[in-house]
């Protein structure tokens, strides 16, 4: 697979799925009734992640979380 194809595959995957590496965000999503598809460990860092399918509900909750999170990126 060449670099362009790999980048395109990654972009397509990012549009379809969201990978959550934050335990705090995971807890927020869980409290709001969102269920993850699966969980795993990042191949290089071994950090735990939760995989979600991207949809309107997830996008809305992510926006809500970011508004209330003092550590969110500006």
Jmol script that loads the backbone (N, CA, C; Angstrom):
load data "model"
ATOM      1  N   UNK A   1       0.857  -1.178   0.000  1.00  0.00           N
ATOM      2  CA  UNK A   1       0.000   0.000   0.000  1.00  0.00           C
ATOM      3  C   UNK A   1       0.896   1.232   0.000  1.00  0.00           C
ATOM      4  N   UNK A   2       0.676   2.149  -0.922  1.00  0.00           N
ATOM      5  CA  UNK A   2       1.516   3.349  -0.953  1.00  0.00           C
ATOM      6  C   UNK A   2       1.020   4.382   0.059  1.00  0.00           C
ATOM      7  N   UNK A   3       1.811   5.438   0.276  1.00  0.00           N
ATOM      8  CA  UNK A   3       1.492   6.440   1.304  1.00  0.00           C
ATOM      9  C   UNK A   3       0.154   7.118   1.050  1.00  0.00           C
ATOM     10  N   UNK A   4      -0.123   7.445  -0.199  1.00  0.00           N
ATOM     11  CA  UNK A   4      -1.389   8.109  -0.513  1.00  0.00           C
ATOM     12  C   UNK A   4      -2.561   7.188  -0.201  1.00  0.00           C
ATOM     13  N   UNK A   5      -2.453   5.952  -0.576  1.00  0.00           N
ATOM     14  CA  UNK A   5      -3.527   4.993  -0.318  1.00  0.00           C
ATOM     15  C   UNK A   5      -3.712   4.793   1.185  1.00  0.00           C
ATOM     16  N   UNK A   6      -2.645   4.720   1.931  1.00  0.00           N
ATOM     17  CA  UNK A   6      -2.725   4.576   3.382  1.00  0.00           C
ATOM     18  C   UNK A   6      -3.399   5.795   4.000  1.00  0.00           C
ATOM     19  N   UNK A   7      -3.016   6.986   3.560  1.00  0.00           N
ATOM     20  CA  UNK A   7      -3.621   8.215   4.074  1.00  0.00           C
ATOM     21  C   UNK A   7      -5.103   8.274   3.734  1.00  0.00           C
ATOM     22  N   UNK A   8      -5.454   7.873   2.528  1.00  0.00           N
ATOM     23  CA  UNK A   8      -6.864   7.867   2.124  1.00  0.00           C
ATOM     24  C   UNK A   8      -7.658   6.873   2.953  1.00  0.00           C
ATOM     25  N   UNK A   9      -7.091   5.715   3.214  1.00  0.00           N
ATOM     26  CA  UNK A   9      -7.769   4.703   4.026  1.00  0.00           C
ATOM     27  C   UNK A   9      -7.965   5.211   5.452  1.00  0.00           C
ATOM     28  N   UNK A  10      -6.956   5.875   5.988  1.00  0.00           N
ATOM     29  CA  UNK A  10      -7.062   6.436   7.335  1.00  0.00           C
ATOM     30  C   UNK A  10      -8.155   7.504   7.391  1.00  0.00           C
ATOM     31  N   UNK A  11      -8.203   8.369   6.384  1.00  0.00           N
ATOM     32  CA  UNK A  11      -9.219   9.433   6.343  1.00  0.00           C
ATOM     33  C   UNK A  11     -10.620   8.835   6.265  1.00  0.00           C
ATOM     34  N   UNK A  12     -10.790   7.818   5.433  1.00  0.00           N
ATOM     35  CA  UNK A  12     -12.099   7.169   5.301  1.00  0.00           C
ATOM     36  C   UNK A  12     -12.503   6.516   6.625  1.00  0.00           C
ATOM     37  N   UNK A  13     -11.556   5.887   7.294  1.00  0.00           N
ATOM     38  CA  UNK A  13     -11.822   5.250   8.584  1.00  0.00           C
ATOM     39  C   UNK A  13     -12.211   6.292   9.626  1.00  0.00           C
ATOM     40  N   UNK A  14     -11.537   7.444   9.606  1.00  0.00           N
ATOM     41  CA  UNK A  14     -11.830   8.511  10.568  1.00  0.00           C
ATOM     42  C   UNK A  14     -13.212   9.120  10.348  1.00  0.00           C
ATOM     43  N   UNK A  15     -13.680   9.085   9.121  1.00  0.00           N
ATOM     44  CA  UNK A  15     -15.035   9.594   8.842  1.00  0.00           C
ATOM     45  C   UNK A  15     -16.097   8.621   9.347  1.00  0.00           C
ATOM     46  N   UNK A  16     -15.781   7.333   9.349  1.00  0.00           N
ATOM     47  CA  UNK A  16     -16.750   6.326   9.761  1.00  0.00           C
ATOM     48  C   UNK A  16     -16.688   5.999  11.254  1.00  0.00           C
ATOM     49  N   UNK A  17     -15.491   6.076  11.831  1.00  0.00           N
ATOM     50  CA  UNK A  17     -15.314   5.684  13.224  1.00  0.00           C
ATOM     51  C   UNK A  17     -14.619   6.778  14.023  1.00  0.00           C
ATOM     52  N   UNK A  18     -14.868   6.770  15.346  1.00  0.00           N
ATOM     53  CA  UNK A  18     -14.194   7.670  16.274  1.00  0.00           C
ATOM     54  C   UNK A  18     -13.509   6.796  17.314  1.00  0.00           C
ATOM     55  N   UNK A  19     -12.234   7.072  17.555  1.00  0.00           N
ATOM     56  CA  UNK A  19     -11.469   6.327  18.544  1.00  0.00           C
ATOM     57  C   UNK A  19     -11.229   7.225  19.748  1.00  0.00           C
ATOM     58  N   UNK A  20     -11.761   6.828  20.871  1.00  0.00           N
ATOM     59  CA  UNK A  20     -11.679   7.607  22.107  1.00  0.00           C
ATOM     60  C   UNK A  20     -10.555   7.042  22.965  1.00  0.00           C
ATOM     61  N   UNK A  21      -9.570   7.891  23.282  1.00  0.00           N
ATOM     62  CA  UNK A  21      -8.462   7.485  24.143  1.00  0.00           C
ATOM     63  C   UNK A  21      -8.565   8.103  25.535  1.00  0.00           C
ATOM     64  N   UNK A  22      -9.609   8.873  25.785  1.00  0.00           N
ATOM     65  CA  UNK A  22      -9.771   9.565  27.059  1.00  0.00           C
ATOM     66  C   UNK A  22     -10.760   8.819  27.955  1.00  0.00           C
ATOM     67  N   UNK A  23     -10.304   8.329  29.119  1.00  0.00           N
ATOM     68  CA  UNK A  23     -11.245   7.697  30.045  1.00  0.00           C
ATOM     69  C   UNK A  23     -12.360   8.654  30.480  1.00  0.00           C
ATOM     70  N   UNK A  24     -12.035   9.950  30.618  1.00  0.00           N
ATOM     71  CA  UNK A  24     -13.061  10.921  31.015  1.00  0.00           C
ATOM     72  C   UNK A  24     -14.122  11.066  29.927  1.00  0.00           C
ATOM     73  N   UNK A  25     -13.696  11.151  28.675  1.00  0.00           N
ATOM     74  CA  UNK A  25     -14.650  11.243  27.565  1.00  0.00           C
ATOM     75  C   UNK A  25     -15.458   9.952  27.459  1.00  0.00           C
ATOM     76  N   UNK A  26     -14.802   8.816  27.615  1.00  0.00           N
ATOM     77  CA  UNK A  26     -15.512   7.529  27.602  1.00  0.00           C
ATOM     78  C   UNK A  26     -16.622   7.522  28.656  1.00  0.00           C
ATOM     79  N   UNK A  27     -16.304   7.966  29.874  1.00  0.00           N
ATOM     80  CA  UNK A  27     -17.305   7.998  30.951  1.00  0.00           C
ATOM     81  C   UNK A  27     -18.455   8.941  30.600  1.00  0.00           C
ATOM     82  N   UNK A  28     -18.138  10.086  30.010  1.00  0.00           N
ATOM     83  CA  UNK A  28     -19.169  11.036  29.588  1.00  0.00           C
ATOM     84  C   UNK A  28     -20.090  10.394  28.545  1.00  0.00           C
ATOM     85  N   UNK A  29     -19.515   9.750  27.558  1.00  0.00           N
ATOM     86  CA  UNK A  29     -20.323   9.101  26.520  1.00  0.00           C
ATOM     87  C   UNK A  29     -21.173   7.979  27.115  1.00  0.00           C
ATOM     88  N   UNK A  30     -20.599   7.224  28.023  1.00  0.00           N
ATOM     89  CA  UNK A  30     -21.319   6.134  28.691  1.00  0.00           C
ATOM     90  C   UNK A  30     -22.502   6.684  29.500  1.00  0.00           C
ATOM     91  N   UNK A  31     -22.255   7.770  30.275  1.00  0.00           N
ATOM     92  CA  UNK A  31     -23.333   8.383  31.066  1.00  0.00           C
ATOM     93  C   UNK A  31     -24.472   8.868  30.180  1.00  0.00           C
ATOM     94  N   UNK A  32     -24.155   9.221  28.940  1.00  0.00           N
ATOM     95  CA  UNK A  32     -25.167   9.708  28.010  1.00  0.00           C
ATOM     96  C   UNK A  32     -25.733   8.598  27.122  1.00  0.00           C
ATOM     97  N   UNK A  33     -25.489   7.360  27.508  1.00  0.00           N
ATOM     98  CA  UNK A  33     -26.119   6.220  26.864  1.00  0.00           C
ATOM     99  C   UNK A  33     -25.494   5.758  25.562  1.00  0.00           C
ATOM    100  N   UNK A  34     -24.307   6.249  25.230  1.00  0.00           N
ATOM    101  CA  UNK A  34     -23.664   5.825  23.992  1.00  0.00           C
ATOM    102  C   UNK A  34     -22.848   4.572  24.260  1.00  0.00           C
ATOM    103  N   UNK A  35     -22.962   3.608  23.367  1.00  0.00           N
ATOM    104  CA  UNK A  35     -22.235   2.350  23.523  1.00  0.00           C
ATOM    105  C   UNK A  35     -21.142   2.255  22.472  1.00  0.00           C
ATOM    106  N   UNK A  36     -20.004   1.762  22.878  1.00  0.00           N
ATOM    107  CA  UNK A  36     -18.903   1.592  21.937  1.00  0.00           C
ATOM    108  C   UNK A  36     -19.057   0.293  21.163  1.00  0.00           C
ATOM    109  N   UNK A  37     -18.373   0.213  20.010  1.00  0.00           N
ATOM    110  CA  UNK A  37     -18.396  -0.996  19.190  1.00  0.00           C
ATOM    111  C   UNK A  37     -17.441  -2.030  19.780  1.00  0.00           C
ATOM    112  N   UNK A  38     -16.227  -1.580  20.054  1.00  0.00           N
ATOM    113  CA  UNK A  38     -15.233  -2.469  20.641  1.00  0.00           C
ATOM    114  C   UNK A  38     -14.194  -1.632  21.364  1.00  0.00           C
ATOM    115  N   UNK A  39     -13.347  -2.297  22.099  1.00  0.00           N
ATOM    116  CA  UNK A  39     -12.252  -1.640  22.789  1.00  0.00           C
ATOM    117  C   UNK A  39     -10.976  -2.388  22.451  1.00  0.00           C
ATOM    118  N   UNK A  40      -9.858  -1.714  22.579  1.00  0.00           N
ATOM    119  CA  UNK A  40      -8.583  -2.354  22.261  1.00  0.00           C
ATOM    120  C   UNK A  40      -7.433  -1.520  22.771  1.00  0.00           C
ATOM    121  N   UNK A  41      -6.231  -1.919  22.380  1.00  0.00           N
ATOM    122  CA  UNK A  41      -5.020  -1.205  22.749  1.00  0.00           C
ATOM    123  C   UNK A  41      -4.349  -0.691  21.485  1.00  0.00           C
ATOM    124  N   UNK A  42      -3.886   0.548  21.545  1.00  0.00           N
ATOM    125  CA  UNK A  42      -3.158   1.123  20.416  1.00  0.00           C
ATOM    126  C   UNK A  42      -1.913   0.278  20.176  1.00  0.00           C
ATOM    127  N   UNK A  43      -1.643  -0.008  18.933  1.00  0.00           N
ATOM    128  CA  UNK A  43      -0.563  -0.909  18.547  1.00  0.00           C
ATOM    129  C   UNK A  43       0.815  -0.467  19.065  1.00  0.00           C
ATOM    130  N   UNK A  44       1.091   0.837  19.035  1.00  0.00           N
ATOM    131  CA  UNK A  44       2.421   1.315  19.441  1.00  0.00           C
ATOM    132  C   UNK A  44       2.474   1.797  20.885  1.00  0.00           C
ATOM    133  N   UNK A  45       1.441   2.523  21.329  1.00  0.00           N
ATOM    134  CA  UNK A  45       1.484   3.126  22.673  1.00  0.00           C
ATOM    135  C   UNK A  45       0.885   2.239  23.751  1.00  0.00           C
ATOM    136  N   UNK A  46       0.105   1.255  23.327  1.00  0.00           N
ATOM    137  CA  UNK A  46      -0.614   0.357  24.242  1.00  0.00           C
ATOM    138  C   UNK A  46      -1.643   1.088  25.096  1.00  0.00           C
ATOM    139  N   UNK A  47      -2.038   2.304  24.647  1.00  0.00           N
ATOM    140  CA  UNK A  47      -3.115   3.021  25.343  1.00  0.00           C
ATOM    141  C   UNK A  47      -4.449   2.392  24.967  1.00  0.00           C
ATOM    142  N   UNK A  48      -5.329   2.258  25.949  1.00  0.00           N
ATOM    143  CA  UNK A  48      -6.655   1.700  25.707  1.00  0.00           C
ATOM    144  C   UNK A  48      -7.499   2.694  24.921  1.00  0.00           C
ATOM    145  N   UNK A  49      -8.314   2.182  23.991  1.00  0.00           N
ATOM    146  CA  UNK A  49      -9.244   3.033  23.258  1.00  0.00           C
ATOM    147  C   UNK A  49     -10.597   2.349  23.178  1.00  0.00           C
ATOM    148  N   UNK A  50     -11.617   3.178  22.905  1.00  0.00           N
ATOM    149  CA  UNK A  50     -12.968   2.708  22.676  1.00  0.00           C
ATOM    150  C   UNK A  50     -13.365   3.190  21.290  1.00  0.00           C
ATOM    151  N   UNK A  51     -13.895   2.304  20.476  1.00  0.00           N
ATOM    152  CA  UNK A  51     -14.262   2.645  19.100  1.00  0.00           C
ATOM    153  C   UNK A  51     -15.774   2.862  19.016  1.00  0.00           C
ATOM    154  N   UNK A  52     -16.150   3.989  18.391  1.00  0.00           N
ATOM    155  CA  UNK A  52     -17.558   4.343  18.192  1.00  0.00           C
ATOM    156  C   UNK A  52     -17.809   4.574  16.703  1.00  0.00           C
ATOM    157  N   UNK A  53     -19.011   4.269  16.263  1.00  0.00           N
ATOM    158  CA  UNK A  53     -19.400   4.613  14.899  1.00  0.00           C
ATOM    159  C   UNK A  53     -19.823   6.079  14.909  1.00  0.00           C
ATOM    160  N   UNK A  54     -19.306   6.843  13.967  1.00  0.00           N
ATOM    161  CA  UNK A  54     -19.655   8.267  13.882  1.00  0.00           C
ATOM    162  C   UNK A  54     -21.096   8.418  13.402  1.00  0.00           C
ATOM    163  N   UNK A  55     -21.843   9.262  14.115  1.00  0.00           N
ATOM    164  CA  UNK A  55     -23.198   9.618  13.698  1.00  0.00           C
ATOM    165  C   UNK A  55     -23.540  10.964  14.332  1.00  0.00           C
ATOM    166  N   UNK A  56     -24.740  11.441  14.063  1.00  0.00           N
ATOM    167  CA  UNK A  56     -25.164  12.756  14.574  1.00  0.00           C
ATOM    168  C   UNK A  56     -25.124  12.802  16.102  1.00  0.00           C
ATOM    169  N   UNK A  57     -25.567  11.738  16.736  1.00  0.00           N
ATOM    170  CA  UNK A  57     -25.607  11.713  18.204  1.00  0.00           C
ATOM    171  C   UNK A  57     -24.208  11.818  18.793  1.00  0.00           C
ATOM    172  N   UNK A  58     -23.283  11.020  18.269  1.00  0.00           N
ATOM    173  CA  UNK A  58     -21.905  11.079  18.753  1.00  0.00           C
ATOM    174  C   UNK A  58     -21.319  12.472  18.527  1.00  0.00           C
ATOM    175  N   UNK A  59     -21.502  13.019  17.344  1.00  0.00           N
ATOM    176  CA  UNK A  59     -20.969  14.349  17.049  1.00  0.00           C
ATOM    177  C   UNK A  59     -21.531  15.403  18.007  1.00  0.00           C
ATOM    178  N   UNK A  60     -22.813  15.307  18.325  1.00  0.00           N
ATOM    179  CA  UNK A  60     -23.428  16.240  19.265  1.00  0.00           C
ATOM    180  C   UNK A  60     -22.844  16.101  20.660  1.00  0.00           C
ATOM    181  N   UNK A  61     -22.654  14.871  21.107  1.00  0.00           N
ATOM    182  CA  UNK A  61     -22.078  14.646  22.436  1.00  0.00           C
ATOM    183  C   UNK A  61     -20.620  15.099  22.499  1.00  0.00           C
ATOM    184  N   UNK A  62     -19.880  14.898  21.413  1.00  0.00           N
ATOM    185  CA  UNK A  62     -18.493  15.361  21.391  1.00  0.00           C
ATOM    186  C   UNK A  62     -18.428  16.885  21.487  1.00  0.00           C
ATOM    187  N   UNK A  63     -19.327  17.558  20.785  1.00  0.00           N
ATOM    188  CA  UNK A  63     -19.375  19.028  20.847  1.00  0.00           C
ATOM    189  C   UNK A  63     -19.752  19.480  22.254  1.00  0.00           C
ATOM    190  N   UNK A  64     -20.721  18.814  22.859  1.00  0.00           N
ATOM    191  CA  UNK A  64     -21.140  19.154  24.224  1.00  0.00           C
ATOM    192  C   UNK A  64     -19.996  18.939  25.211  1.00  0.00           C
ATOM    193  N   UNK A  65     -19.296  17.842  25.074  1.00  0.00           N
ATOM    194  CA  UNK A  65     -18.172  17.541  25.963  1.00  0.00           C
ATOM    195  C   UNK A  65     -17.076  18.592  25.813  1.00  0.00           C
ATOM    196  N   UNK A  66     -16.770  18.953  24.582  1.00  0.00           N
ATOM    197  CA  UNK A  66     -15.716  19.929  24.337  1.00  0.00           C
ATOM    198  C   UNK A  66     -16.055  21.290  24.931  1.00  0.00           C
ATOM    199  N   UNK A  67     -17.326  21.681  24.875  1.00  0.00           N
ATOM    200  CA  UNK A  67     -17.740  22.964  25.446  1.00  0.00           C
ATOM    201  C   UNK A  67     -17.550  22.998  26.955  1.00  0.00           C
ATOM    202  N   UNK A  68     -17.792  21.870  27.613  1.00  0.00           N
ATOM    203  CA  UNK A  68     -17.701  21.826  29.069  1.00  0.00           C
ATOM    204  C   UNK A  68     -16.357  21.373  29.593  1.00  0.00           C
ATOM    205  N   UNK A  69     -15.404  21.097  28.709  1.00  0.00           N
ATOM    206  CA  UNK A  69     -14.115  20.571  29.120  1.00  0.00           C
ATOM    207  C   UNK A  69     -13.066  21.677  29.133  1.00  0.00           C
ATOM    208  N   UNK A  70     -12.566  22.046  30.310  1.00  0.00           N
ATOM    209  CA  UNK A  70     -11.566  23.122  30.389  1.00  0.00           C
ATOM    210  C   UNK A  70     -10.240  22.728  29.742  1.00  0.00           C
ATOM    211  N   UNK A  71     -10.007  21.425  29.513  1.00  0.00           N
ATOM    212  CA  UNK A  71      -8.761  20.969  28.906  1.00  0.00           C
ATOM    213  C   UNK A  71      -8.871  20.776  27.394  1.00  0.00           C
ATOM    214  N   UNK A  72     -10.032  21.114  26.831  1.00  0.00           N
ATOM    215  CA  UNK A  72     -10.223  20.930  25.384  1.00  0.00           C
ATOM    216  C   UNK A  72      -9.279  21.833  24.613  1.00  0.00           C
ATOM    217  N   UNK A  73      -8.880  21.351  23.453  1.00  0.00           N
ATOM    218  CA  UNK A  73      -8.003  22.152  22.581  1.00  0.00           C
ATOM    219  C   UNK A  73      -8.729  23.377  22.075  1.00  0.00           C
ATOM    220  N   UNK A  74      -8.018  24.464  22.032  1.00  0.00           N
ATOM    221  CA  UNK A  74      -8.613  25.727  21.538  1.00  0.00           C
ATOM    222  C   UNK A  74      -8.427  25.846  20.050  1.00  0.00           C
TER     223      UNK A  74
END
end "model"
wireframe off; spacefill off
backbone 0.3
color backbone group
